[in-house]
Amino acid sequence: PFPAGANYAYEQINADLLAFAKDEYGLADADLAVVVVGLRTASEHEDECCAAVELRTPAARTAGRRIADTFIQAAKRRVNKGSCPDRAMVGAVVPRNFKGLALTHELAADWKARIAADPSFGRPAALLLPAERQ
């Protein structure tokens, strides 16, 4: 479905954002996962980088509000331009196959449905999923 180069690019962005998040929020590898998909939402020529941030442990869930409030802005200051997310879904449950690999087509469909329902979804003012809001 994606050319090999696109898969590599997504994996690199995932790694960049994960390294940033671990450092920025004082978390470990096991605490979270970051999976990005590119979607054409605002322009027919440019993809938006949509990052799903999975909070896997109690430590990550405790930091969830701070992550949601600062993830996009802090990433824009700390990661290279090609890895900066345009939207983030903090507290996401990333769909995975039996090998544990992210199902990016399902994740992209979830993003599309959420953005169709609320065009501002994932923007800095609305990063947490309703179940994660308190």
N, CA, C and O atoms as a GROMACS GRO file, in nm:
protein
  536
    1PRO      N    1   0.080  -0.119   0.000
    1PRO     CA    2   0.000   0.000   0.000
    1PRO      C    3   0.085   0.127   0.000
    1PRO      O    4   0.059   0.219  -0.078
    2PHE      N    5   0.188   0.134   0.087
    2PHE     CA    6   0.278   0.249   0.087
    2PHE      C    7   0.408   0.207   0.021
    2PHE      O    8   0.453   0.094   0.041
    3PRO      N    9   0.470   0.295  -0.058
    3PRO     CA   10   0.601   0.261  -0.112
    3PRO      C   11   0.702   0.243   0.002
    3PRO      O   12   0.682   0.297   0.111
    4ALA      N   13   0.807   0.168  -0.023
    4ALA     CA   14   0.907   0.140   0.081
    4ALA      C   15   0.963   0.269   0.140
    4ALA      O   16   0.985   0.276   0.260
    5GLY      N   17   0.985   0.369   0.057
    5GLY     CA   18   1.038   0.496   0.106
    5GLY      C   19   0.944   0.563   0.204
    5GLY      O   20   0.988   0.623   0.302
    6ALA      N   21   0.814   0.554   0.178
    6ALA     CA   22   0.716   0.614   0.269
    6ALA      C   23   0.717   0.541   0.402
    6ALA      O   24   0.709   0.604   0.508
    7ASN      N   25   0.726   0.407   0.400
    7ASN     CA   26   0.732   0.332   0.525
    7ASN      C   27   0.854   0.372   0.606
    7ASN      O   28   0.844   0.390   0.728
    8TYR      N   29   0.969   0.387   0.539
    8TYR     CA   30   1.089   0.429   0.609
    8TYR      C   31   1.069   0.567   0.671
    8TYR      O   32   1.105   0.590   0.786
    9ALA      N   33   1.011   0.658   0.594
    9ALA     CA   34   0.989   0.794   0.644
    9ALA      C   35   0.899   0.792   0.766
    9ALA      O   36   0.927   0.860   0.865
   10TYR      N   37   0.791   0.715   0.762
   10TYR     CA   38   0.701   0.706   0.877
   10TYR      C   39   0.775   0.648   0.998
   10TYR      O   40   0.761   0.699   1.110
   11GLU      N   41   0.852   0.543   0.977
   11GLU     CA   42   0.927   0.483   1.087
   11GLU      C   43   1.026   0.583   1.146
   11GLU      O   44   1.044   0.587   1.268
   12GLN      N   45   1.090   0.663   1.062
   12GLN     CA   46   1.185   0.764   1.110
   12GLN      C   47   1.112   0.871   1.192
   12GLN      O   48   1.160   0.912   1.297
   13ILE      N   49   0.997   0.916   1.143
   13ILE     CA   50   0.920   1.016   1.217
   13ILE      C   51   0.872   0.958   1.350
   13ILE      O   52   0.880   1.025   1.453
   14ASN      N   53   0.824   0.833   1.348
   14ASN     CA   54   0.782   0.767   1.473
   14ASN      C   55   0.898   0.767   1.573
   14ASN      O   56   0.880   0.801   1.690
   15ALA      N   57   1.018   0.728   1.525
   15ALA     CA   58   1.135   0.722   1.612
   15ALA      C   59   1.174   0.860   1.664
   15ALA      O   60   1.205   0.875   1.782
   16ASP      N   61   1.171   0.961   1.577
   16ASP     CA   62   1.204   1.098   1.619
   16ASP      C   63   1.108   1.147   1.727
   16ASP      O   64   1.151   1.202   1.828
   17LEU      N   65   0.979   1.126   1.705
   17LEU     CA   66   0.879   1.175   1.801
   17LEU      C   67   0.882   1.095   1.931
   17LEU      O   68   0.859   1.152   2.038
   18LEU      N   69   0.910   0.966   1.923
   18LEU     CA   70   0.920   0.886   2.045
   18LEU      C   71   1.040   0.932   2.128
   18LEU      O   72   1.029   0.950   2.249
   19ALA      N   73   1.155   0.951   2.063
   19ALA     CA   74   1.274   0.997   2.134
   19ALA      C   75   1.249   1.133   2.199
   19ALA      O   76   1.286   1.157   2.314
   20PHE      N   77   1.186   1.222   2.123
   20PHE     CA   78   1.151   1.354   2.177
   20PHE      C   79   1.060   1.340   2.299
   20PHE      O   80   1.086   1.400   2.403
   21ALA      N   81   0.954   1.261   2.288
   21ALA     CA   82   0.855   1.248   2.395
   21ALA      C   83   0.917   1.188   2.521
   21ALA      O   84   0.890   1.233   2.632
   22LYS      N   85   1.000   1.086   2.503
   22LYS     CA   86   1.066   1.025   2.619
   22LYS      C   87   1.150   1.129   2.692
   22LYS      O   88   1.145   1.137   2.815
   23ASP      N   89   1.227   1.207   2.618
   23ASP     CA   90   1.313   1.308   2.678
   23ASP      C   91   1.231   1.422   2.738
   23ASP      O   92   1.256   1.464   2.851
   24GLU      N   93   1.136   1.472   2.665
   24GLU     CA   94   1.056   1.588   2.707
   24GLU      C   95   0.974   1.559   2.833
   24GLU      O   96   0.959   1.646   2.919
   25TYR      N   97   0.920   1.436   2.844
   25TYR     CA   98   0.829   1.404   2.953
   25TYR      C   99   0.888   1.307   3.054
   25TYR      O  100   0.818   1.261   3.145
   26GLY      N  101   1.017   1.274   3.040
   26GLY     CA  102   1.084   1.187   3.136
   26GLY      C  103   1.028   1.046   3.139
   26GLY      O  104   1.014   0.988   3.247
   27LEU      N  105   0.995   0.992   3.023
   27LEU     CA  106   0.935   0.859   3.015
   27LEU      C  107   1.032   0.759   2.954
   27LEU      O  108   1.133   0.797   2.894
   28ALA      N  109   1.000   0.632   2.967
   28ALA     CA  110   1.083   0.523   2.913
   28ALA      C  111   1.017   0.463   2.788
   28ALA      O  112   0.901   0.492   2.758
   29ASP      N  113   1.092   0.380   2.718
   29ASP     CA  114   1.040   0.313   2.597
   29ASP      C  115   0.907   0.244   2.621
   29ASP      O  116   0.816   0.253   2.538
   30ALA      N  117   0.896   0.176   2.733
   30ALA     CA  118   0.775   0.097   2.761
   30ALA      C  119   0.654   0.184   2.793
   30ALA      O  120   0.541   0.135   2.791
   31ASP      N  121   0.676   0.311   2.823
   31ASP     CA  122   0.567   0.398   2.867
   31ASP      C  123   0.474   0.443   2.755
   31ASP      O  124   0.355   0.463   2.778
   32LEU      N  125   0.527   0.459   2.635
   32LEU     CA  126   0.443   0.512   2.528
   32LEU      C  127   0.488   0.464   2.392
   32LEU      O  128   0.598   0.411   2.375
   33ALA      N  129   0.402   0.486   2.295
   33ALA     CA  130   0.432   0.458   2.155
   33ALA      C  131   0.378   0.576   2.075
   33ALA      O  132   0.279   0.638   2.112
   34VAL      N  133   0.445   0.607   1.966
   34VAL     CA  134   0.400   0.712   1.876
   34VAL      C  135   0.393   0.653   1.736
   34VAL      O  136   0.490   0.595   1.687
   35VAL      N  137   0.277   0.666   1.673
   35VAL     CA  138   0.258   0.617   1.537
   35VAL      C  139   0.196   0.730   1.455
   35VAL      O  140   0.092   0.784   1.492
   36VAL      N  141   0.260   0.764   1.344
   36VAL     CA  142   0.209   0.872   1.260
   36VAL      C  143   0.152   0.819   1.130
   36VAL      O  144   0.192   0.714   1.080
   37VAL      N  145   0.057   0.894   1.078
   37VAL     CA  146   0.006   0.872   0.943
   37VAL      C  147  -0.001   1.009   0.876
   37VAL      O  148  -0.017   1.111   0.943
   38GLY      N  149   0.012   1.010   0.746
   38GLY     CA  150  -0.001   1.133   0.670
   38GLY      C  151  -0.137   1.136   0.603
   38GLY      O  152  -0.177   1.042   0.536
   39LEU      N  153  -0.209   1.247   0.623
   39LEU     CA  154  -0.343   1.261   0.565
   39LEU      C  155  -0.355   1.394   0.493
   39LEU      O  156  -0.303   1.496   0.538
   40ARG      N  157  -0.422   1.391   0.382
   40ARG     CA  158  -0.453   1.516   0.312
   40ARG      C  159  -0.586   1.566   0.363
   40ARG      O  160  -0.692   1.518   0.323
   41THR      N  161  -0.580   1.664   0.453
   41THR     CA  162  -0.703   1.716   0.513
   41THR      C  163  -0.730   1.859   0.471
   41THR      O  164  -0.845   1.894   0.442
   42ALA      N  165  -0.629   1.942   0.468
   42ALA     CA  166  -0.649   2.084   0.438
   42ALA      C  167  -0.607   2.119   0.296
   42ALA      O  168  -0.648   2.222   0.243
   43SER      N  169  -0.526   2.034   0.235
   43SER     CA  170  -0.474   2.062   0.102
   43SER      C  171  -0.471   1.934   0.022
   43SER      O  172  -0.444   1.827   0.077
   44GLU      N  173  -0.498   1.943  -0.106
   44GLU     CA  174  -0.492   1.822  -0.187
   44GLU      C  175  -0.348   1.789  -0.226
   44GLU      O  176  -0.323   1.686  -0.289
   45HIS      N  177  -0.253   1.877  -0.190
   45HIS     CA  178  -0.114   1.858  -0.231
   45HIS      C  179  -0.021   1.821  -0.116
   45HIS      O  180   0.086   1.765  -0.139
   46GLU      N  181  -0.059   1.852   0.007
   46GLU     CA  182   0.030   1.828   0.121
   46GLU      C  183  -0.039   1.744   0.227
   46GLU      O  184  -0.154   1.768   0.261
   47ASP      N  185   0.035   1.645   0.278
   47ASP     CA  186  -0.015   1.565   0.389
   47ASP      C  187   0.007   1.638   0.520
   47ASP      O  188   0.105   1.710   0.536
   48GLU      N  189  -0.086   1.618   0.612
   48GLU     CA  190  -0.066   1.661   0.750
   48GLU      C  191  -0.011   1.541   0.826
   48GLU      O  192  -0.054   1.428   0.805
   49CYS      N  193   0.083   1.566   0.914
   49CYS     CA  194   0.139   1.461   0.998
   49CYS      C  195   0.049   1.447   1.121
   49CYS      O  196   0.041   1.538   1.204
   50CYS      N  197  -0.018   1.333   1.130
   50CYS     CA  198  -0.111   1.305   1.240
   50CYS      C  199  -0.049   1.200   1.331
   50CYS      O  200  -0.030   1.085   1.291
   51ALA      N  201  -0.017   1.240   1.453
   51ALA     CA  202   0.053   1.152   1.547
   51ALA      C  203  -0.043   1.096   1.650
   51ALA      O  204  -0.115   1.171   1.716
   52ALA      N  205  -0.045   0.966   1.663
   52ALA     CA  206  -0.121   0.898   1.768
   52ALA      C  207  -0.021   0.864   1.879
   52ALA      O  208   0.077   0.794   1.855
   53VAL      N  209  -0.047   0.914   1.998
   53VAL     CA  210   0.041   0.890   2.113
   53VAL      C  211  -0.031   0.795   2.207
   53VAL      O  212  -0.130   0.831   2.271
   54GLU      N  213   0.021   0.675   2.215
   54GLU     CA  214  -0.038   0.571   2.299
   54GLU      C  215   0.027   0.576   2.437
   54GLU      O  216   0.149   0.562   2.449
   55LEU      N  217  -0.054   0.595   2.540
   55LEU     CA  218  -0.006   0.601   2.678
   55LEU      C  219  -0.018   0.462   2.737
   55LEU      O  220  -0.128   0.419   2.773
   56ARG      N  221   0.094   0.390   2.748
   56ARG     CA  222   0.090   0.247   2.779
   56ARG      C  223   0.099   0.213   2.927
   56ARG      O  224   0.061   0.103   2.967
   57THR      N  225   0.146   0.304   3.009
   57THR     CA  226   0.168   0.273   3.150
   57THR      C  227   0.104   0.379   3.239
   57THR      O  228   0.068   0.487   3.192
   58PRO      N  229   0.090   0.348   3.369
   58PRO     CA  230   0.037   0.451   3.460
   58PRO      C  231   0.121   0.579   3.459
   58PRO      O  232   0.066   0.689   3.468
   59ALA      N  233   0.253   0.567   3.447
   59ALA     CA  234   0.339   0.686   3.443
   59ALA      C  235   0.304   0.774   3.323
   59ALA      O  236   0.298   0.896   3.334
   60ALA      N  237   0.283   0.711   3.208
   60ALA     CA  238   0.248   0.787   3.088
   60ALA      C  239   0.109   0.848   3.102
   60ALA      O  240   0.087   0.962   3.062
   61ARG      N  241   0.015   0.772   3.157
   61ARG     CA  242  -0.121   0.825   3.173
   61ARG      C  243  -0.123   0.942   3.271
   61ARG      O  244  -0.200   1.036   3.255
   62THR      N  245  -0.037   0.937   3.373
   62THR     CA  246  -0.026   1.048   3.467
   62THR      C  247   0.024   1.173   3.395
   62THR      O  248  -0.020   1.284   3.426
   63ALA      N  249   0.115   1.156   3.301
   63ALA     CA  250   0.169   1.269   3.224
   63ALA      C  251   0.079   1.308   3.107
   63ALA      O  252   0.110   1.403   3.036
   64GLY      N  253  -0.030   1.235   3.086
   64GLY     CA  254  -0.115   1.255   2.969
   64GLY      C  255  -0.164   1.396   2.947
   64GLY      O  256  -0.160   1.446   2.834
   65ARG      N  257  -0.209   1.462   3.050
   65ARG     CA  258  -0.260   1.599   3.035
   65ARG      C  259  -0.147   1.692   2.991
   65ARG      O  260  -0.165   1.773   2.900
   66ARG      N  261  -0.030   1.679   3.054
   66ARG     CA  262   0.084   1.765   3.016
   66ARG      C  263   0.127   1.735   2.873
   66ARG      O  264   0.159   1.827   2.798
   67ILE      N  265   0.128   1.608   2.836
   67ILE     CA  266   0.163   1.571   2.698
   67ILE      C  267   0.064   1.635   2.601
   67ILE      O  268   0.103   1.696   2.502
   68ALA      N  269  -0.064   1.620   2.631
   68ALA     CA  270  -0.167   1.674   2.542
   68ALA      C  271  -0.156   1.825   2.529
   68ALA      O  272  -0.175   1.880   2.421
   69ASP      N  273  -0.126   1.891   2.639
   69ASP     CA  274  -0.120   2.037   2.638
   69ASP      C  275   0.002   2.092   2.565
   69ASP      O  276  -0.001   2.206   2.518
   70THR      N  277   0.110   2.012   2.554
   70THR     CA  278   0.235   2.068   2.504
   70THR      C  279   0.298   1.993   2.387
   70THR      O  280   0.395   2.042   2.328
   71PHE      N  281   0.248   1.876   2.351
   71PHE     CA  282   0.316   1.788   2.256
   71PHE      C  283   0.349   1.856   2.123
   71PHE      O  284   0.465   1.856   2.081
   72ILE      N  285   0.252   1.914   2.057
   72ILE     CA  286   0.275   1.972   1.925
   72ILE      C  287   0.370   2.091   1.934
   72ILE      O  288   0.466   2.101   1.858
   73GLN      N  289   0.344   2.182   2.027
   73GLN     CA  290   0.427   2.301   2.038
   73GLN      C  291   0.571   2.266   2.076
   73GLN      O  292   0.665   2.320   2.018
   74ALA      N  293   0.589   2.175   2.171
   74ALA     CA  294   0.724   2.137   2.212
   74ALA      C  295   0.796   2.062   2.101
   74ALA      O  296   0.916   2.081   2.080
   75ALA      N  297   0.724   1.976   2.030
   75ALA     CA  298   0.786   1.903   1.919
   75ALA      C  299   0.835   1.999   1.812
   75ALA      O  300   0.942   1.979   1.754
   76LYS      N  301   0.758   2.103   1.784
   76LYS     CA  302   0.797   2.200   1.681
   76LYS      C  303   0.928   2.270   1.718
   76LYS      O  304   1.002   2.313   1.630
   77ARG      N  305   0.956   2.282   1.847
   77ARG     CA  306   1.082   2.343   1.892
   77ARG      C  307   1.197   2.244   1.894
   77ARG      O  308   1.313   2.285   1.886
   78ARG      N  309   1.168   2.113   1.904
   78ARG     CA  310   1.275   2.017   1.934
   78ARG      C  311   1.304   1.913   1.826
   78ARG      O  312   1.412   1.854   1.828
   79VAL      N  313   1.212   1.888   1.734
   79VAL     CA  314   1.240   1.789   1.629
   79VAL      C  315   1.253   1.858   1.495
   79VAL      O  316   1.210   1.972   1.478
   80ASN      N  317   1.314   1.789   1.399
   80ASN     CA  318   1.331   1.852   1.268
   80ASN      C  319   1.196   1.875   1.202
   80ASN      O  320   1.097   1.810   1.235
   81LYS      N  321   1.194   1.969   1.110
   81LYS     CA  322   1.068   2.013   1.047
   81LYS      C  323   0.990   1.897   0.985
   81LYS      O  324   0.867   1.894   0.992
   82GLY      N  325   1.059   1.802   0.925
   82GLY     CA  326   0.992   1.690   0.861
   82GLY      C  327   0.922   1.596   0.958
   82GLY      O  328   0.837   1.517   0.917
   83SER      N  329   0.957   1.603   1.085
   83SER     CA  330   0.896   1.515   1.186
   83SER      C  331   0.793   1.585   1.273
   83SER      O  332   0.735   1.522   1.361
   84CYS      N  333   0.770   1.713   1.251
   84CYS     CA  334   0.675   1.787   1.335
   84CYS      C  335   0.531   1.744   1.306
   84CYS      O  336   0.488   1.741   1.191
   85PRO      N  337   0.458   1.712   1.412
   85PRO     CA  338   0.317   1.675   1.391
   85PRO      C  339   0.230   1.799   1.372
   85PRO      O  340   0.253   1.903   1.434
   86ASP      N  341   0.130   1.786   1.288
   86ASP     CA  342   0.029   1.891   1.270
   86ASP      C  343  -0.090   1.868   1.363
   86ASP      O  344  -0.156   1.962   1.406
   87ARG      N  345  -0.115   1.741   1.392
   87ARG     CA  346  -0.224   1.700   1.480
   87ARG      C  347  -0.173   1.589   1.570
   87ARG      O  348  -0.082   1.514   1.532
   88ALA      N  349  -0.230   1.579   1.689
   88ALA     CA  350  -0.192   1.471   1.780
   88ALA      C  351  -0.316   1.419   1.851
   88ALA      O  352  -0.406   1.494   1.888
   89MET      N  353  -0.317   1.288   1.870
   89MET     CA  354  -0.425   1.220   1.942
   89MET      C  355  -0.358   1.152   2.062
   89MET      O  356  -0.309   1.039   2.052
   90VAL      N  357  -0.358   1.221   2.175
   90VAL     CA  358  -0.292   1.170   2.296
   90VAL      C  359  -0.390   1.082   2.372
   90VAL      O  360  -0.504   1.122   2.398
   91GLY      N  361  -0.346   0.963   2.407
   91GLY     CA  362  -0.433   0.866   2.473
   91GLY      C  363  -0.494   0.769   2.374
   91GLY      O  364  -0.586   0.695   2.408
   92ALA      N  365  -0.444   0.770   2.252
   92ALA     CA  366  -0.496   0.682   2.147
   92ALA      C  367  -0.467   0.536   2.179
   92ALA      O  368  -0.370   0.503   2.248
   93VAL      N  369  -0.552   0.450   2.128
   93VAL     CA  370  -0.524   0.307   2.127
   93VAL      C  371  -0.494   0.273   1.982
   93VAL      O  372  -0.583   0.273   1.897
   94VAL      N  373  -0.368   0.244   1.955
   94VAL     CA  374  -0.324   0.218   1.819
   94VAL      C  375  -0.364   0.076   1.779
   94VAL      O  376  -0.329  -0.019   1.849
   95PRO      N  377  -0.438   0.061   1.669
   95PRO     CA  378  -0.473  -0.075   1.625
   95PRO      C  379  -0.348  -0.150   1.581
   95PRO      O  380  -0.263  -0.094   1.512
   96ARG      N  381  -0.338  -0.275   1.620
   96ARG     CA  382  -0.218  -0.355   1.589
   96ARG      C  383  -0.259  -0.494   1.541
   96ARG      O  384  -0.367  -0.543   1.572
   97ASN      N  385  -0.170  -0.554   1.463
   97ASN     CA  386  -0.194  -0.692   1.419
   97ASN      C  387  -0.139  -0.789   1.524
   97ASN      O  388  -0.089  -0.746   1.628
   98PHE      N  389  -0.149  -0.917   1.496
   98PHE     CA  390  -0.108  -1.018   1.594
   98PHE      C  391   0.042  -1.015   1.622
   98PHE      O  392   0.086  -1.069   1.723
   99LYS      N  393   0.120  -0.952   1.534
   99LYS     CA  394   0.264  -0.938   1.557
   99LYS      C  395   0.299  -0.810   1.633
   99LYS      O  396   0.415  -0.787   1.666
  100GLY      N  397   0.198  -0.728   1.660
  100GLY     CA  398   0.221  -0.604   1.731
  100GLY      C  399   0.252  -0.484   1.643
  100GLY      O  400   0.281  -0.376   1.693
  101LEU      N  401   0.245  -0.503   1.512
  101LEU     CA  402   0.271  -0.393   1.420
  101LEU      C  403   0.148  -0.305   1.406
  101LEU      O  404   0.035  -0.354   1.401
  102ALA      N  405   0.171  -0.175   1.401
  102ALA     CA  406   0.060  -0.080   1.389
  102ALA      C  407  -0.011  -0.098   1.255
  102ALA      O  408   0.053  -0.115   1.151
  103LEU      N  409  -0.142  -0.096   1.259
  103LEU     CA  410  -0.224  -0.105   1.138
  103LEU      C  411  -0.254   0.038   1.093
  103LEU      O  412  -0.354   0.098   1.132
  104THR      N  413  -0.165   0.092   1.010
  104THR     CA  414  -0.173   0.233   0.974
  104THR      C  415  -0.298   0.266   0.893
  104THR      O  416  -0.350   0.377   0.904
  105HIS      N  417  -0.347   0.173   0.812
  105HIS     CA  418  -0.469   0.201   0.736
  105HIS      C  419  -0.588   0.218   0.830
  105HIS      O  420  -0.672   0.306   0.808
  106GLU      N  421  -0.597   0.135   0.932
  106GLU     CA  422  -0.705   0.149   1.030
  106GLU      C  423  -0.689   0.277   1.111
  106GLU      O  424  -0.788   0.345   1.140
  107LEU      N  425  -0.565   0.309   1.146
  107LEU     CA  426  -0.540   0.433   1.220
  107LEU      C  427  -0.577   0.554   1.134
  107LEU      O  428  -0.638   0.649   1.184
  108ALA      N  429  -0.540   0.550   1.007
  108ALA     CA  430  -0.576   0.661   0.916
  108ALA      C  431  -0.727   0.674   0.903
  108ALA      O  432  -0.779   0.786   0.901
  109ALA      N  433  -0.799   0.562   0.896
  109ALA     CA  434  -0.945   0.567   0.887
  109ALA      C  435  -1.004   0.629   1.014
  109ALA      O  436  -1.100   0.705   1.006
  110ASP      N  437  -0.948   0.596   1.130
  110ASP     CA  438  -0.993   0.653   1.256
  110ASP      C  439  -0.971   0.805   1.255
  110ASP      O  440  -1.060   0.881   1.292
  111TRP      N  441  -0.852   0.847   1.213
  111TRP     CA  442  -0.825   0.991   1.203
  111TRP      C  443  -0.925   1.060   1.110
  111TRP      O  444  -0.981   1.163   1.144
  112LYS      N  445  -0.947   1.002   0.993
  112LYS     CA  446  -1.038   1.063   0.896
  112LYS      C  447  -1.179   1.079   0.954
  112LYS      O  448  -1.242   1.182   0.936
  113ALA      N  449  -1.226   0.977   1.022
  113ALA     CA  450  -1.360   0.983   1.082
  113ALA      C  451  -1.367   1.091   1.189
  113ALA      O  452  -1.465   1.165   1.196
  114ARG      N  453  -1.265   1.100   1.272
  114ARG     CA  454  -1.264   1.201   1.378
  114ARG      C  455  -1.256   1.342   1.321
  114ARG      O  456  -1.323   1.433   1.370
  115ILE      N  457  -1.174   1.360   1.217
  115ILE     CA  458  -1.160   1.492   1.155
  115ILE      C  459  -1.288   1.530   1.081
  115ILE      O  460  -1.327   1.647   1.080
  116ALA      N  461  -1.354   1.432   1.019
  116ALA     CA  462  -1.481   1.460   0.951
  116ALA      C  463  -1.586   1.507   1.052
  116ALA      O  464  -1.666   1.597   1.022
  117ALA      N  465  -1.587   1.447   1.170
  117ALA     CA  466  -1.683   1.486   1.274
  117ALA      C  467  -1.647   1.620   1.338
  117ALA      O  468  -1.735   1.695   1.380
  118ASP      N  469  -1.517   1.648   1.347
  118ASP     CA  470  -1.469   1.773   1.409
  118ASP      C  471  -1.340   1.814   1.339
  118ASP      O  472  -1.234   1.761   1.370
  119PRO      N  473  -1.348   1.908   1.245
  119PRO     CA  474  -1.229   1.947   1.168
  119PRO      C  475  -1.112   1.997   1.252
  119PRO      O  476  -0.999   2.000   1.203
  120SER      N  477  -1.136   2.036   1.376
  120SER     CA  478  -1.026   2.082   1.461
  120SER      C  479  -0.966   1.968   1.545
  120SER      O  480  -0.873   1.991   1.623
  121PHE      N  481  -1.018   1.847   1.529
  121PHE     CA  482  -0.970   1.735   1.610
  121PHE      C  483  -0.819   1.719   1.594
  121PHE      O  484  -0.766   1.720   1.483
  122GLY      N  485  -0.752   1.703   1.707
  122GLY     CA  486  -0.608   1.681   1.707
  122GLY      C  487  -0.525   1.807   1.705
  122GLY      O  488  -0.403   1.802   1.717
  123ARG      N  489  -0.590   1.920   1.690
  123ARG     CA  490  -0.519   2.048   1.696
  123ARG      C  491  -0.486   2.075   1.843
  123ARG      O  492  -0.545   2.013   1.931
  124PRO      N  493  -0.395   2.165   1.871
  124PRO     CA  494  -0.350   2.186   2.009
  124PRO      C  495  -0.459   2.207   2.114
  124PRO      O  496  -0.438   2.170   2.229
  125ALA      N  497  -0.573   2.264   2.080
  125ALA     CA  498  -0.677   2.288   2.180
  125ALA      C  499  -0.757   2.164   2.215
  125ALA      O  500  -0.829   2.164   2.315
  126ALA      N  501  -0.747   2.059   2.135
  126ALA     CA  502  -0.834   1.942   2.156
  126ALA      C  503  -0.757   1.813   2.135
  126ALA      O  504  -0.789   1.735   2.046
  127LEU      N  505  -0.656   1.790   2.218
  127LEU     CA  506  -0.569   1.676   2.192
  127LEU      C  507  -0.610   1.546   2.260
  127LEU      O  508  -0.584   1.439   2.206
  128LEU      N  509  -0.673   1.552   2.375
  128LEU     CA  510  -0.707   1.429   2.445
  128LEU      C  511  -0.836   1.370   2.392
  128LEU      O  512  -0.930   1.442   2.358
  129LEU      N  513  -0.841   1.238   2.386
  129LEU     CA  514  -0.966   1.170   2.355
  129LEU      C  515  -1.063   1.192   2.470
  129LEU      O  516  -1.020   1.212   2.584
  130PRO      N  517  -1.194   1.190   2.443
  130PRO     CA  518  -1.291   1.215   2.549
  130PRO      C  519  -1.271   1.127   2.672
  130PRO      O  520  -1.289   1.174   2.784
  131ALA      N  521  -1.234   1.002   2.655
  131ALA     CA  522  -1.214   0.912   2.768
  131ALA      C  523  -1.096   0.955   2.854
  131ALA      O  524  -1.090   0.921   2.972
  132GLU      N  525  -1.002   1.030   2.796
  132GLU     CA  526  -0.883   1.073   2.871
  132GLU      C  527  -0.902   1.212   2.934
  132GLU      O  528  -0.819   1.254   3.014
  133ARG      N  529  -1.008   1.282   2.898
  133ARG     CA  530  -1.030   1.416   2.954
  133ARG      C  531  -1.083   1.406   3.095
  133ARG      O  532  -1.166   1.320   3.125
  134GLN      N  533  -1.033   1.493   3.183
  134GLN     CA  534  -1.080   1.492   3.321
  134GLN      C  535  -1.102   1.631   3.372
  134GLN      O  536  -1.141   1.649   3.487
   0.00000   0.00000   0.00000
